[in-house]
Amino acid sequence: MRPMRSMSIFAVVVVVFGFGWWQLAPREIGGRDSYFILSGTSMLPALQTGDLVVLRPASSYRVGEVAAYLTPQLKAPILHQIVGVNAGRYAFKGENNAFVDPSHPSQKEIIGRLWLNLGPMGRILLGLKKPALGAPLLGFAASFALWPKYRSRRRRLRRYGYET
């Protein structure tokens, strides 16, 4: 009875992990999504510096959608709103900008449309890169992960009279 229960729990974990991977895996490791931590003020008030956004590629893009493209001048992704399409080239503009972007990328140059805004998670992730914050959190996570295993072993030993 117990091995069957373990197998069913394992199967559920594999299915849930597989679905999560299929939905959220970064492009750099085989997924379809791109993750970016925003910088700048061009998309205020909707998007702020430090917001973590998830971009998903699409088969087509429409005026009004927020999407990211790579600009050859900055060699960095730009996340702005599509304000026009002309001869297969897209015009972008930041919501907080008074001008249209000088680059007019083609659909191949667009990374993806805004799919999910995780808000200040980007600031949190950037904070974890600092050793003063990241190291203690990593130590806490490691001890938290190991503690239940030790505790459950002690309970089993105590239950069967091997430890007092």
Helices and strands as residue ranges (DSSP letters): H 2-24, G 27-29, E 34-37, E 52-56, E 66-71, E 76-86, E 89-93, G 107-109, E 110-117, H 121-128, H 131-159
